[in-house]
Amino acid sequence: MPLEGGRALTARREVICLEELWVQYDGLPALEDINLSVRDQDFIGVIGPNGGGKTTLLKVLLGLVQPTRGRVRILSRSPKEGRQFIGYVPQRTEFDHTFPISVWDVTMMGRLGRRGLFHRYTEDDQHVVAEVLRRVGMLDSKNRLIGQLSGGERQRVYVARALASEPQILLLDEPTASVDSSGVGSIYELLQELNRRVTIILVSHDMGVVSSYVKTIACLNRRLIYHASREITPEMLEAAYRCPVDLIAHGMPHRVFDVHSVEEGDG
């Protein structure tokens, strides 16, 4: 029986199941024959080229994109029913930096799914928001305006907002895209801490950093290459990026590849 961290893989419940999943846009394939089983407390980093379908995969899990064919189950439910168990941090969060909204109020928005738009927040809501802000290290900044924060601080608040819904699964799309290099490590360290309680799927282009923090790596370029392992092999990358690989340096912040063209589009 395969082991991960001394625990039998089959002993952990399956929280996401994709079977023979296909997605097409205007008759063109975005995802092809995806099969994936994600178990409780997995931390999967999904890498791949632009246009490879990474963001589409997250949208399928959220029920925002309907598969052309195949099966999707979230905690044995349909994506629409399972969405309540998912917290989501999108790649970009556009906002007016001058809009006077506090860290506390942004995080409290994560409770809307449980309370509804026109229901008053309860004492329990207040407790949950305070706790998630504490967990991401932003409780002392709860009264600061979101526009006054650094990129890394804002990203911590967006993670807190996602956690405020008390999810069992956390999806993140390029969570460090707007974070300066000095803050990237702290974001990933935060995610490692959160992974003790929450299953995480993280989409990123930063293979070097991601491979240092996640438990397993998947490569996606319409088709998914995943072996429930942290190792990134040349064969995986050549299959995903469809080009020869010059150098793989595990644990380093850079990867070097042959020059090649990549189609622009959805990540």
Contacts in CASP RR format, 6 or more apart in sequence:
PFRMAT RR
TARGET T0000
AUTHOR 0000-0000-0000
METHOD contacts of the structure
MODEL  1
MPLEGGRALTARREVICLEELWVQYDGLPALEDINLSVRDQDFIGVIGPN
GGGKTTLLKVLLGLVQPTRGRVRILSRSPKEGRQFIGYVPQRTEFDHTFP
ISVWDVTMMGRLGRRGLFHRYTEDDQHVVAEVLRRVGMLDSKNRLIGQLS
GGERQRVYVARALASEPQILLLDEPTASVDSSGVGSIYELLQELNRRVTI
ILVSHDMGVVSSYVKTIACLNRRLIYHASREITPEMLEAAYRCPVDLIAH
GMPHRVFDVHSVEEGDG
1 8 0 8 1.000
1 9 0 8 1.000
1 10 0 8 1.000
2 8 0 8 1.000
2 9 0 8 1.000
2 10 0 8 1.000
2 228 0 8 1.000
3 9 0 8 1.000
4 215 0 8 1.000
4 228 0 8 1.000
9 39 0 8 1.000
9 228 0 8 1.000
12 39 0 8 1.000
12 40 0 8 1.000
12 41 0 8 1.000
12 42 0 8 1.000
13 39 0 8 1.000
13 40 0 8 1.000
14 37 0 8 1.000
14 38 0 8 1.000
14 39 0 8 1.000
14 40 0 8 1.000
15 38 0 8 1.000
15 39 0 8 1.000
15 40 0 8 1.000
15 42 0 8 1.000
15 74 0 8 1.000
15 75 0 8 1.000
15 168 0 8 1.000
15 169 0 8 1.000
15 199 0 8 1.000
16 36 0 8 1.000
16 37 0 8 1.000
16 38 0 8 1.000
16 61 0 8 1.000
16 73 0 8 1.000
16 74 0 8 1.000
16 169 0 8 1.000
16 199 0 8 1.000
16 201 0 8 1.000
17 36 0 8 1.000
17 37 0 8 1.000
17 38 0 8 1.000
17 71 0 8 1.000
17 72 0 8 1.000
17 73 0 8 1.000
18 34 0 8 1.000
18 35 0 8 1.000
18 36 0 8 1.000
18 37 0 8 1.000
18 60 0 8 1.000
18 70 0 8 1.000
18 71 0 8 1.000
18 72 0 8 1.000
19 35 0 8 1.000
19 70 0 8 1.000
19 71 0 8 1.000
20 33 0 8 1.000
20 34 0 8 1.000
20 35 0 8 1.000
20 69 0 8 1.000
20 70 0 8 1.000
20 71 0 8 1.000
21 31 0 8 1.000
21 33 0 8 1.000
21 34 0 8 1.000
21 35 0 8 1.000
21 60 0 8 1.000
21 67 0 8 1.000
21 69 0 8 1.000
21 70 0 8 1.000
21 71 0 8 1.000
21 72 0 8 1.000
22 29 0 8 1.000
22 31 0 8 1.000
22 32 0 8 1.000
22 33 0 8 1.000
22 34 0 8 1.000
22 67 0 8 1.000
22 68 0 8 1.000
22 69 0 8 1.000
22 70 0 8 1.000
23 29 0 8 1.000
23 30 0 8 1.000
23 31 0 8 1.000
23 56 0 8 1.000
23 60 0 8 1.000
23 65 0 8 1.000
23 67 0 8 1.000
23 68 0 8 1.000
24 30 0 8 1.000
24 68 0 8 1.000
29 222 0 8 1.000
30 52 0 8 1.000
30 53 0 8 1.000
30 56 0 8 1.000
30 222 0 8 1.000
30 266 0 8 1.000
31 53 0 8 1.000
31 56 0 8 1.000
31 57 0 8 1.000
31 60 0 8 1.000
31 67 0 8 1.000
31 222 0 8 1.000
32 222 0 8 1.000
32 223 0 8 1.000
33 223 0 8 1.000
34 57 0 8 1.000
34 223 0 8 1.000
34 224 0 8 1.000
35 224 0 8 1.000
36 218 0 8 1.000
36 224 0 8 1.000
36 226 0 8 1.000
38 44 0 8 1.000
38 169 0 8 1.000
38 199 0 8 1.000
38 201 0 8 1.000
39 199 0 8 1.000
40 168 0 8 1.000
40 199 0 8 1.000
41 195 0 8 1.000
41 196 0 8 1.000
41 197 0 8 1.000
41 198 0 8 1.000
41 199 0 8 1.000
42 199 0 8 1.000
42 200 0 8 1.000
42 201 0 8 1.000
42 215 0 8 1.000
42 216 0 8 1.000
43 191 0 8 1.000
43 192 0 8 1.000
43 195 0 8 1.000
43 199 0 8 1.000
43 200 0 8 1.000
43 202 0 8 1.000
43 213 0 8 1.000
43 214 0 8 1.000
43 215 0 8 1.000
43 216 0 8 1.000
44 200 0 8 1.000
44 201 0 8 1.000
44 202 0 8 1.000
44 214 0 8 1.000
44 215 0 8 1.000
44 216 0 8 1.000
44 217 0 8 1.000
44 218 0 8 1.000
44 226 0 8 1.000
45 201 0 8 1.000
45 202 0 8 1.000
45 203 0 8 1.000
45 204 0 8 1.000
45 210 0 8 1.000
45 214 0 8 1.000
45 216 0 8 1.000
45 217 0 8 1.000
45 218 0 8 1.000
46 54 0 8 1.000
46 57 0 8 1.000
46 201 0 8 1.000
46 202 0 8 1.000
46 203 0 8 1.000
46 204 0 8 1.000
46 217 0 8 1.000
46 218 0 8 1.000
46 219 0 8 1.000
46 220 0 8 1.000
47 54 0 8 1.000
47 203 0 8 1.000
47 204 0 8 1.000
47 205 0 8 1.000
47 207 0 8 1.000
47 210 0 8 1.000
47 217 0 8 1.000
47 218 0 8 1.000
47 219 0 8 1.000
47 220 0 8 1.000
47 232 0 8 1.000
47 240 0 8 1.000
48 54 0 8 1.000
48 205 0 8 1.000
48 219 0 8 1.000
48 220 0 8 1.000
48 221 0 8 1.000
48 240 0 8 1.000
48 241 0 8 1.000
49 221 0 8 1.000
49 240 0 8 1.000
49 241 0 8 1.000
49 262 0 8 1.000
49 263 0 8 1.000
50 262 0 8 1.000
50 263 0 8 1.000
50 264 0 8 1.000
50 265 0 8 1.000
50 267 0 8 1.000
51 221 0 8 1.000
51 262 0 8 1.000
51 263 0 8 1.000
51 264 0 8 1.000
51 265 0 8 1.000
51 266 0 8 1.000
51 267 0 8 1.000
52 220 0 8 1.000
52 221 0 8 1.000
52 222 0 8 1.000
52 266 0 8 1.000
52 267 0 8 1.000
53 220 0 8 1.000
53 221 0 8 1.000
53 222 0 8 1.000
53 266 0 8 1.000
53 267 0 8 1.000
54 173 0 8 1.000
54 203 0 8 1.000
54 220 0 8 1.000
54 266 0 8 1.000
54 267 0 8 1.000
55 91 0 8 1.000
55 173 0 8 1.000
55 203 0 8 1.000
55 266 0 8 1.000
55 267 0 8 1.000
56 65 0 8 1.000
56 266 0 8 1.000
56 267 0 8 1.000
57 203 0 8 1.000
57 220 0 8 1.000
58 88 0 8 1.000
58 171 0 8 1.000
58 173 0 8 1.000
58 201 0 8 1.000
58 203 0 8 1.000
59 65 0 8 1.000
60 67 0 8 1.000
60 72 0 8 1.000
60 79 0 8 1.000
61 72 0 8 1.000
61 74 0 8 1.000
61 79 0 8 1.000
61 86 0 8 1.000
61 169 0 8 1.000
61 171 0 8 1.000
61 201 0 8 1.000
62 79 0 8 1.000
62 83 0 8 1.000
62 86 0 8 1.000
62 88 0 8 1.000
62 171 0 8 1.000
63 72 0 8 1.000
63 79 0 8 1.000
63 80 0 8 1.000
63 83 0 8 1.000
72 78 0 8 1.000
72 79 0 8 1.000
74 81 0 8 1.000
74 82 0 8 1.000
74 83 0 8 1.000
74 85 0 8 1.000
74 86 0 8 1.000
74 169 0 8 1.000
75 82 0 8 1.000
75 85 0 8 1.000
75 168 0 8 1.000
75 169 0 8 1.000
84 113 0 8 1.000
84 165 0 8 1.000
85 167 0 8 1.000
85 168 0 8 1.000
85 169 0 8 1.000
86 167 0 8 1.000
86 168 0 8 1.000
86 169 0 8 1.000
86 170 0 8 1.000
86 171 0 8 1.000
87 162 0 8 1.000
87 163 0 8 1.000
87 165 0 8 1.000
87 167 0 8 1.000
87 169 0 8 1.000
87 170 0 8 1.000
87 171 0 8 1.000
88 162 0 8 1.000
88 170 0 8 1.000
88 171 0 8 1.000
88 172 0 8 1.000
88 173 0 8 1.000
89 155 0 8 1.000
89 158 0 8 1.000
89 159 0 8 1.000
89 162 0 8 1.000
89 170 0 8 1.000
89 171 0 8 1.000
89 172 0 8 1.000
89 173 0 8 1.000
89 175 0 8 1.000
90 173 0 8 1.000
91 173 0 8 1.000
91 174 0 8 1.000
91 177 0 8 1.000
91 203 0 8 1.000
92 177 0 8 1.000
92 178 0 8 1.000
93 154 0 8 1.000
93 158 0 8 1.000
95 146 0 8 1.000
95 147 0 8 1.000
97 147 0 8 1.000
98 147 0 8 1.000
99 146 0 8 1.000
99 147 0 8 1.000
100 145 0 8 1.000
101 145 0 8 1.000
101 146 0 8 1.000
102 142 0 8 1.000
102 143 0 8 1.000
102 144 0 8 1.000
102 145 0 8 1.000
102 146 0 8 1.000
103 133 0 8 1.000
103 138 0 8 1.000
103 141 0 8 1.000
103 142 0 8 1.000
103 143 0 8 1.000
103 144 0 8 1.000
103 145 0 8 1.000
103 146 0 8 1.000
103 149 0 8 1.000
103 157 0 8 1.000
104 129 0 8 1.000
104 133 0 8 1.000
104 142 0 8 1.000
104 143 0 8 1.000
106 146 0 8 1.000
106 157 0 8 1.000
106 158 0 8 1.000
106 161 0 8 1.000
107 129 0 8 1.000
107 132 0 8 1.000
107 133 0 8 1.000
107 142 0 8 1.000
107 157 0 8 1.000
107 160 0 8 1.000
107 161 0 8 1.000
107 164 0 8 1.000
108 121 0 8 1.000
108 125 0 8 1.000
108 129 0 8 1.000
108 164 0 8 1.000
109 161 0 8 1.000
109 164 0 8 1.000
110 161 0 8 1.000
110 162 0 8 1.000
110 164 0 8 1.000
110 165 0 8 1.000
111 121 0 8 1.000
111 125 0 8 1.000
111 128 0 8 1.000
111 129 0 8 1.000
111 164 0 8 1.000
111 165 0 8 1.000
113 165 0 8 1.000
114 125 0 8 1.000
114 165 0 8 1.000
114 166 0 8 1.000
115 121 0 8 1.000
115 122 0 8 1.000
115 125 0 8 1.000
128 164 0 8 1.000
128 166 0 8 1.000
129 160 0 8 1.000
129 164 0 8 1.000
130 139 0 8 1.000
130 142 0 8 1.000
132 160 0 8 1.000
132 163 0 8 1.000
132 164 0 8 1.000
133 139 0 8 1.000
133 142 0 8 1.000
133 157 0 8 1.000
133 160 0 8 1.000
135 160 0 8 1.000
135 163 0 8 1.000
135 193 0 8 1.000
135 194 0 8 1.000
136 156 0 8 1.000
136 157 0 8 1.000
136 159 0 8 1.000
136 160 0 8 1.000
136 163 0 8 1.000
136 190 0 8 1.000
137 156 0 8 1.000
138 153 0 8 1.000
138 156 0 8 1.000
138 157 0 8 1.000
138 160 0 8 1.000
141 149 0 8 1.000
141 153 0 8 1.000
146 154 0 8 1.000
146 157 0 8 1.000
147 154 0 8 1.000
149 157 0 8 1.000
150 180 0 8 1.000
151 178 0 8 1.000
151 179 0 8 1.000
151 180 0 8 1.000
152 178 0 8 1.000
152 179 0 8 1.000
152 180 0 8 1.000
152 183 0 8 1.000
152 186 0 8 1.000
152 187 0 8 1.000
154 178 0 8 1.000
155 175 0 8 1.000
155 176 0 8 1.000
155 178 0 8 1.000
155 179 0 8 1.000
155 187 0 8 1.000
156 187 0 8 1.000
156 190 0 8 1.000
159 170 0 8 1.000
159 172 0 8 1.000
159 175 0 8 1.000
159 187 0 8 1.000
159 190 0 8 1.000
159 191 0 8 1.000
159 194 0 8 1.000
162 170 0 8 1.000
163 170 0 8 1.000
163 194 0 8 1.000
163 198 0 8 1.000
167 198 0 8 1.000
168 198 0 8 1.000
168 199 0 8 1.000
169 198 0 8 1.000
169 199 0 8 1.000
169 200 0 8 1.000
169 201 0 8 1.000
170 191 0 8 1.000
170 194 0 8 1.000
170 198 0 8 1.000
170 199 0 8 1.000
170 200 0 8 1.000
170 201 0 8 1.000
171 200 0 8 1.000
171 201 0 8 1.000
171 202 0 8 1.000
172 191 0 8 1.000
172 200 0 8 1.000
172 201 0 8 1.000
172 202 0 8 1.000
172 203 0 8 1.000
173 203 0 8 1.000
174 203 0 8 1.000
174 204 0 8 1.000
174 205 0 8 1.000
175 187 0 8 1.000
175 191 0 8 1.000
175 202 0 8 1.000
175 204 0 8 1.000
176 183 0 8 1.000
176 184 0 8 1.000
176 185 0 8 1.000
176 187 0 8 1.000
176 188 0 8 1.000
176 204 0 8 1.000
176 206 0 8 1.000
176 209 0 8 1.000
179 187 0 8 1.000
184 206 0 8 1.000
184 209 0 8 1.000
185 209 0 8 1.000
185 213 0 8 1.000
188 209 0 8 1.000
188 210 0 8 1.000
188 212 0 8 1.000
188 213 0 8 1.000
189 213 0 8 1.000
191 200 0 8 1.000
191 202 0 8 1.000
191 213 0 8 1.000
192 213 0 8 1.000
194 200 0 8 1.000
195 215 0 8 1.000
200 214 0 8 1.000
202 210 0 8 1.000
202 214 0 8 1.000
203 267 0 8 1.000
204 210 0 8 1.000
206 253 0 8 1.000
207 232 0 8 1.000
207 255 0 8 1.000
208 249 0 8 1.000
208 250 0 8 1.000
208 251 0 8 1.000
208 252 0 8 1.000
208 253 0 8 1.000
208 254 0 8 1.000
208 255 0 8 1.000
209 253 0 8 1.000
210 217 0 8 1.000
211 217 0 8 1.000
211 230 0 8 1.000
211 232 0 8 1.000
211 250 0 8 1.000
211 251 0 8 1.000
212 251 0 8 1.000
214 230 0 8 1.000
215 230 0 8 1.000
216 226 0 8 1.000
216 227 0 8 1.000
216 228 0 8 1.000
216 229 0 8 1.000
216 230 0 8 1.000
217 226 0 8 1.000
217 229 0 8 1.000
217 230 0 8 1.000
217 231 0 8 1.000
217 232 0 8 1.000
217 236 0 8 1.000
218 224 0 8 1.000
218 225 0 8 1.000
218 226 0 8 1.000
219 225 0 8 1.000
219 226 0 8 1.000
219 232 0 8 1.000
219 236 0 8 1.000
219 237 0 8 1.000
219 239 0 8 1.000
219 240 0 8 1.000
219 241 0 8 1.000
220 240 0 8 1.000
221 239 0 8 1.000
221 240 0 8 1.000
221 241 0 8 1.000
221 242 0 8 1.000
223 239 0 8 1.000
225 236 0 8 1.000
225 239 0 8 1.000
225 240 0 8 1.000
227 236 0 8 1.000
231 250 0 8 1.000
232 248 0 8 1.000
232 250 0 8 1.000
233 248 0 8 1.000
234 245 0 8 1.000
234 248 0 8 1.000
237 245 0 8 1.000
237 248 0 8 1.000
237 257 0 8 1.000
238 244 0 8 1.000
238 245 0 8 1.000
241 257 0 8 1.000
241 260 0 8 1.000
241 262 0 8 1.000
242 260 0 8 1.000
243 257 0 8 1.000
243 258 0 8 1.000
243 260 0 8 1.000
244 257 0 8 1.000
244 258 0 8 1.000
245 257 0 8 1.000
245 258 0 8 1.000
246 256 0 8 1.000
246 257 0 8 1.000
246 258 0 8 1.000
247 255 0 8 1.000
247 256 0 8 1.000
247 257 0 8 1.000
248 255 0 8 1.000
249 255 0 8 1.000
249 256 0 8 1.000
END
